[in-house]
Amino acid sequence: MNGQEIKALDERYILHTYARAPFVIERGEGVRVYDTEGKAYLDFVSGIAVNALGYGDPDVVAAVAEQSQRLMHISNLYYSAPQTALAQMLVERSFADKVFFCNSGTEAIEAALKFARKWAKVNHGEHKTGFVAFERAFHGRTMGALSLTPRPSYQDPFRPLIPGAAFATYNDLASAEALITDDTCACIVEPVQGEGGVYPADPAFLKGLRALCDRHGALLIFDEVQCGLGRTGTLWAHEPYGVTPDLMTLAKPLGGGLPIGATLMTDAVAGAIEPGDHGSTFAANPVVCSAAQVVVEKVAAPAFLERVRALGSYVEESLLELQHRHACIKEVRGRGLIWGIEATVDVGPAIDAGFGEGLLTCKAGANVLRLLPPLVVSEADIDEATAILDRAFAVL
Ligand SMILES: *Cc1c(COP(=O)(O)O)cnc(C)c1O
């Protein structure tokens, strides 16, 4: 099938919940993907922060091939070695004591919200059901996660949502202090907001949220679905802040391209949960857990993270230089290898111009162009992307 035929079939048979790029990607290798015409694109989206190791990492491919021959799926009614090994790796490298697995970011959020509700009921009584989240947050599309994702175009068509959600202003501790009360069961926050426009949290903000939650007996949930697992140059985005949450959600890069989500928690939270409280048929499938072990092993390596931090500084310098050259660039924000370039106008035409020159980037809100390269990108790749962006921003 050629690209035109694939697009025609998509038009006819696929429910259109996404606006698609105008080409059809057929394969990937390293940090590049190739369309049906054979055109190469430098991929600074990585399947939205999923392909942290790029395309065709030989160790991920080997782990998937080997495990899929041995055992593709077994229900959570049974023990599973790949699942327990992955859980051990995550616990040993984090604040957490226990892991719940699921299949996506939004499911990891649903689990965190349910566990927080149950924990509050068991430990404090029926009144403590409120959630506090933040403006510009993105936590997912299912009903619970959507209820904490305050974008009118996402929420309004699907009301009523779950009751008890309140929204404070990101990086404004006083606004959170006004909303977190003894009726709050949990406060949920992204240490770096991704979809909302790439906004890193101020150090005093996350520290202050920890203190507010402690004062009111509420749980603190860090959503690291996008910013976690090495993206910011530390294994967990919250590490440099010196605060730990009670729960943390992971997904996007964890499975090396296969679907998996994880909700990590302390024993104090885990103690409220019993068999039957939550579950999932596919969760922690042996194949995806084998791939995820490779991902965690590689991105948690100190030399790997050191390299991400160095590349992050290089991206920052390159983007600040770009900003000086283009009056339409208002601000560049980010850490490690997650960056947003905020323009004074819609960045859509710049993204399209990038397509033309063989560069994939995406939006984070209308006026923010977001960069999420694979974590294995090189300085030469960054130079190539910056040169294309220089011409692309000239279009605006
Ligand atoms: C993408 C994302 C989600 C939702 O993940 P899905 O796998 O798309 O359901 C939740 N939180 C954050 C911070 C995300 O970036």
The ligand as a MOL file (V3000), in Angstrom:
LIG
                    3D

  0  0  0     0  0            999 V3000
M  V30 BEGIN CTAB
M  V30 COUNTS 15 15 0 0 0
M  V30 BEGIN ATOM
M  V30 1 C 0.4850 11.6710 28.2160 0
M  V30 2 C 0.2500 11.9880 29.6380 0
M  V30 3 C -0.7330 11.3240 30.3790 0
M  V30 4 C -1.6840 10.3310 29.7620 0
M  V30 5 O -1.0030 9.2200 29.2250 0
M  V30 6 P -1.7280 8.2740 28.1570 0
M  V30 7 O -0.7880 7.0990 28.0450 0
M  V30 8 O -1.8510 9.0500 26.8920 0
M  V30 9 O -3.0370 7.8930 28.7220 0
M  V30 10 C -0.8460 11.6210 31.7350 0
M  V30 11 N -0.0440 12.5090 32.3140 0
M  V30 12 C 0.9180 13.1730 31.6380 0
M  V30 13 C 1.8020 14.1400 32.3590 0
M  V30 14 C 1.0880 12.9460 30.2690 0
M  V30 15 O 2.0110 13.6210 29.5880 0
M  V30 END ATOM
M  V30 BEGIN BOND
M  V30 1 1 1 2
M  V30 2 1 2 3
M  V30 3 2 2 14
M  V30 4 1 3 4
M  V30 5 2 3 10
M  V30 6 1 4 5
M  V30 7 1 5 6
M  V30 8 2 6 7
M  V30 9 1 6 8
M  V30 10 1 6 9
M  V30 11 1 10 11
M  V30 12 2 11 12
M  V30 13 1 12 13
M  V30 14 1 12 14
M  V30 15 1 14 15
M  V30 END BOND
M  V30 END CTAB
M  END
